[in-house]
Amino acid sequence: MGRWVYEFSGCPDSGGYRQIADDQEPGDVVLCERPGGLGVVAGFVRESVDDMMMVARLGWVACGDPSVVASAVLQVSGRPVLTWRDA
């Protein structure tokens, strides 16, 4: 299996950047530690995929607290927003 290139764009203060991964094609949503963010999470939504070149382009949605970022990214992606419930 080859390597995928993830192209992230639109994240404030970090501009666009690339990441190479041995993983499979990314899902619709990617949450990752923001470069230099000391635990701050950035959320991205997949915009396009080039299967032949193995490049996935992802656009920035939000940065900050992981729980807030995850909800915002899921909402933009059209995925159901997860909520915590007491057992």
Helices and strands as residue ranges (DSSP letters): E 4-11, E 15-21, E 29-33, E 41-50, E 55-64, H 66-77
